[in-house]
Amino acid sequence: MEKYSKIFVAGHRGLVGAAIVRCLKEGGWSNLILRTHANLDLTDPSQVEELFSIEMPDYVFLAAAKVGGIHANNAYPVDFLVDNLSIQLNVISSAYKYNVKRLMFLGSSCIYPKHCPQPMNEEHLLTGSLEPTNEPYAVAKIAGIKMCEAFNRQYETDYISVMPTNLYGPNDNFDLHNSHVLPALIRKFHEAKVRGDKKVLIWGTGKPRREFLHVDDMADACVYLMNKEGYTDMVNIGVGEDVSIAELAEIVANIVGFEGCLEYDTEKPDGTPQKLLDVSRLSSQGWRAQISLKDGIQQTYKWFLENQGDIRGQNI
């Protein structure tokens, strides 16, 4: 990407989009096209086409999506399927119509089968049944991947799909009902410490294992891969290491300073037993994560404390 290129970051106020914007600005790319949901509804094809026809972006990062944890996916399956399919169809189709040089579609590690061999590599896609609790979201993301592959095959476009592992960091959603596990734990332990609670209840058994990547590392990988013109293979983005939810909870409790005990609500669903990405394809391209889990959680908790009044989910 040339420094003067026009770059559209769809979803720039979300966890991933905001990190991509930070990374681009730090790298000297300043000609950015950014729109809030109030100014651009990505599920509306006419609004999306109007943006592309006026702005004519050179590059697109498709980081916009409806996302959430187990509860949200269970409660709103239609929203997760329809909204994400609409966003992807509108943006990718307009990118082709208005001759975007390169598009990056951000998927999710939940695209892989529930009982996928570990670590999960890119070849495991569509080799088994999905985790039921997030199947609608996963189906939408798989459709986005296949759209990019189809456009590349039929029209010789230059679209790439990247599959991040579980992400966390600044601008995350800290809603106790609709967020992912790590930001929910940060908020839960913080509020328990403030109240002086003696214990904190954790969803599930604590046994499932998850991989966590700081969103600034994710953004760095995205910009790195976007600059590899002509490289269109689907790519996992992660650290290649995982921890159990119980281990994660202990780490977060220690960083937040919660001194009570941890109890587990085994009536709540665990989700997929393990989600660890094979990142050898990414490593072969010369990129590795730099931020350790403990350092990343410390940075995220510091951001949480400094931005509590503006944090998503904080006032629910």
Residue pairs with C-beta under 8 A, 6 or more apart in sequence:
1 7
1 29
1 58
1 59
1 102
1 226
1 227
2 58
3 28
3 29
3 30
3 31
4 31
5 29
5 31
5 58
5 59
5 101
6 31
6 32
6 33
6 55
6 56
6 57
6 58
6 59
7 24
7 29
7 31
7 32
7 33
7 57
7 58
7 59
7 60
7 61
8 32
8 33
8 51
8 52
8 55
8 57
8 59
8 60
8 61
9 17
9 20
9 21
9 24
9 32
9 33
9 34
9 61
9 63
10 17
10 42
10 60
10 61
10 62
10 63
10 64
10 87
10 91
11 17
11 42
11 62
11 63
11 64
11 65
12 18
12 20
12 21
12 32
12 34
12 35
12 63
13 36
13 37
13 171
14 63
14 64
14 65
14 67
14 171
15 167
15 168
15 169
15 170
15 171
15 172
15 173
15 215
16 63
16 106
16 164
16 167
16 215
16 218
16 219
16 222
17 61
17 63
17 64
18 170
18 171
18 215
19 169
19 170
19 171
19 215
19 216
19 218
19 219
20 61
20 63
20 219
20 222
20 223
21 32
21 34
22 216
22 219
23 216
23 219
23 220
23 222
23 223
24 30
24 32
24 223
25 32
27 223
33 51
33 55
33 57
35 51
40 47
40 48
40 51
41 47
42 48
42 64
42 86
42 87
42 90
42 91
43 83
43 86
43 87
43 90
44 90
45 86
45 89
45 90
45 93
45 94
48 90
48 91
48 94
49 90
49 94
49 97
51 94
52 94
52 95
52 97
52 98
52 100
53 98
56 98
56 99
57 95
57 98
57 100
58 100
58 101
58 102
59 100
59 101
59 102
59 103
59 104
59 226
60 91
60 95
60 100
60 102
60 103
60 104
61 103
61 104
61 106
61 222
61 226
62 87
62 88
62 91
62 92
62 103
62 104
62 105
62 106
62 144
63 106
64 87
64 91
65 84
65 87
65 106
65 141
66 79
66 80
66 83
66 84
66 87
66 137
67 137
67 173
68 76
68 80
68 173
68 178
68 179
68 180
69 178
69 179
69 180
69 181
69 184
70 133
70 134
70 203
70 269
70 271
71 177
71 178
72 80
72 177
72 178
73 80
73 133
73 134
73 136
73 137
74 133
77 135
77 136
78 136
80 134
80 136
80 137
80 140
81 136
81 137
81 139
81 140
84 137
84 140
84 141
84 144
85 140
85 143
88 105
88 140
88 143
88 144
88 147
89 147
91 103
92 103
92 105
92 144
92 147
92 148
92 151
92 159
95 103
95 157
95 159
96 151
96 155
96 157
101 158
102 158
102 159
102 160
102 226
102 229
103 148
103 157
103 158
103 159
103 160
104 159
104 160
104 161
104 162
104 222
104 225
104 226
105 144
105 145
105 147
105 148
105 159
105 160
105 161
105 162
106 161
106 162
106 164
106 222
107 141
107 142
107 144
107 145
107 161
107 162
107 163
107 164
107 234
108 137
108 138
108 141
108 163
108 164
109 120
109 163
109 164
109 165
109 166
109 211
109 236
109 238
109 275
109 277
110 130
110 131
110 134
110 137
110 138
110 141
110 272
110 275
111 125
111 130
111 138
111 141
111 142
111 145
111 163
112 120
112 124
112 125
112 275
113 124
113 127
113 128
113 129
113 130
114 128
114 129
114 130
114 131
114 132
114 272
114 273
115 128
115 129
115 273
116 124
116 127
116 128
117 124
118 274
118 276
119 240
119 276
119 277
119 278
119 279
120 236
120 275
120 276
120 277
120 278
121 236
121 277
121 278
121 280
121 281
122 163
122 233
122 234
122 235
122 236
122 278
122 281
125 142
125 145
125 234
126 142
130 138
130 139
131 138
131 271
131 272
133 269
133 271
134 271
144 161
145 161
145 234
148 157
148 159
148 160
148 161
148 232
149 159
149 161
149 234
151 157
151 159
152 158
152 159
152 232
158 229
158 230
158 232
159 232
160 225
160 226
160 231
160 232
160 233
160 234
160 235
161 234
161 235
162 221
162 222
162 225
162 234
162 235
162 236
162 237
163 234
163 235
163 236
163 237
163 277
164 213
164 218
164 237
164 238
165 210
165 211
165 212
165 213
165 236
165 237
165 238
165 239
165 275
165 276
165 277
166 180
166 181
166 182
166 210
166 211
166 212
166 213
166 275
167 180
167 212
167 213
167 214
167 215
167 218
168 180
168 182
168 183
168 212
168 213
168 214
168 215
168 296
168 297
168 300
169 214
169 215
169 216
169 296
169 299
169 300
169 303
170 215
170 299
170 300
170 303
170 307
171 215
171 312
172 179
172 180
172 182
172 183
172 215
172 300
172 312
173 179
173 180
173 183
173 312
173 313
174 183
174 184
174 186
174 187
174 304
174 311
174 312
174 313
174 314
175 184
175 312
175 313
175 314
175 316
176 184
176 187
176 188
176 313
176 316
177 316
178 313
179 187
179 313
181 203
181 210
181 245
181 248
182 212
182 248
182 252
182 297
182 300
183 300
183 304
185 202
185 248
185 249
185 252
186 252
186 256
186 297
186 300
186 301
186 304
187 304
187 313
187 314
188 200
189 200
189 252
189 253
189 256
189 258
190 256
190 258
190 301
190 304
190 305
192 199
192 200
192 258
192 260
193 256
193 257
193 258
193 259
197 260
198 260
198 261
199 260
199 261
199 262
199 263
200 249
200 253
200 258
200 260
200 261
200 262
200 263
201 263
201 264
201 265
202 245
202 246
202 249
202 262
202 263
202 264
202 265
203 264
203 265
203 268
203 269
204 245
204 264
204 265
204 266
204 268
204 269
204 270
204 271
205 245
205 264
205 266
205 270
206 244
206 245
206 246
206 249
206 262
206 264
207 244
207 245
207 246
207 270
207 273
208 244
208 245
208 270
208 271
208 272
208 273
208 274
208 275
209 242
209 243
209 244
209 245
209 273
209 274
209 275
209 276
210 242
210 243
210 244
210 245
210 248
210 274
210 275
211 238
211 239
211 240
211 241
211 242
211 243
211 275
211 276
211 277
212 239
212 243
212 248
212 293
212 296
213 237
213 238
213 239
213 289
214 289
214 291
214 296
214 299
214 300
216 291
217 239
217 289
217 290
217 291
218 237
220 287
220 290
221 237
221 282
221 287
221 289
222 237
224 285
224 286
224 287
225 231
225 235
225 282
225 285
225 287
228 285
231 285
233 281
235 281
235 282
235 285
236 277
236 278
236 279
236 281
236 282
237 277
237 279
237 282
238 276
238 277
238 279
238 282
238 289
239 279
239 289
239 293
240 276
240 277
240 278
240 279
240 283
241 276
242 274
242 275
242 276
243 251
243 293
246 262
246 264
249 262
250 262
251 293
251 294
251 297
252 297
252 301
253 262
255 294
255 297
255 298
255 301
256 301
282 288
291 299
304 311
308 314
